[in-house]
Amino acid sequence: MLTFSDLQADIAAELIRHGVDVYAFNQRTVAGILDMIRMLGSLVGAPERAARLADELVSGLATASERAASMRYRPKVYFEEWDEPMISAIGWVSELIEVAGGADIFADRARAKSAKDRIVAPEDVIARAPDIIVGSWCGKKFRPEKVAQRAGFDSVPAVRHNALFEIKSPLILQPGPAALTDGLKALVAIIESRM
């Protein structure tokens, strides 16, 4: 049995008590995702394939990072993982924003172990004045009009310039290969569209 996240710790403990082998992962960074891919490859007897996949992902990240290095400026990005309460980007998403050429306005919170430590107040977002807002509300559709109607958000550059975008959560909020390919590609497209 494979699990992800400390949120599944109780389930994993119960399975272990019932004699089930459990491999628990808790990757929260790009490096952690790459390590998990390599480890999982070893667990299933495919270490070479896993290493090739990890190397391909690293190459894609490097290509995106090189392209971003040539950009004139890095737009400020607010990534909203949830709306009530407002939760900012988790670690690997924050890193991908940077790789794609943006500057995560809440990078200082991205390493927090718990989502509750990434809760932000509307006034925090307003004060950091993002150029782009990306919503990826896990399990429900992002509603840009709802974000735009928040008190005080009419002064936010992203709202004033209609720079509110959605990335579907399966593409970016699952810490695996899709985040490093499809999620990164979506972030690059959004950021480049605002240049």
Beta strands, then each sheet from edge to edge (+ up, - down):
strand 1: 2-4
strand 2: 23-25
strand 3: 76-83
strand 4: 86-88
strand 5: 103-104
strand 6: 132-135
strand 7: 164-166
sheet 1: 1+ 2+
sheet 2: 4+ 3- 5-
sheet 3: 4+ 3- 6- 7-
end
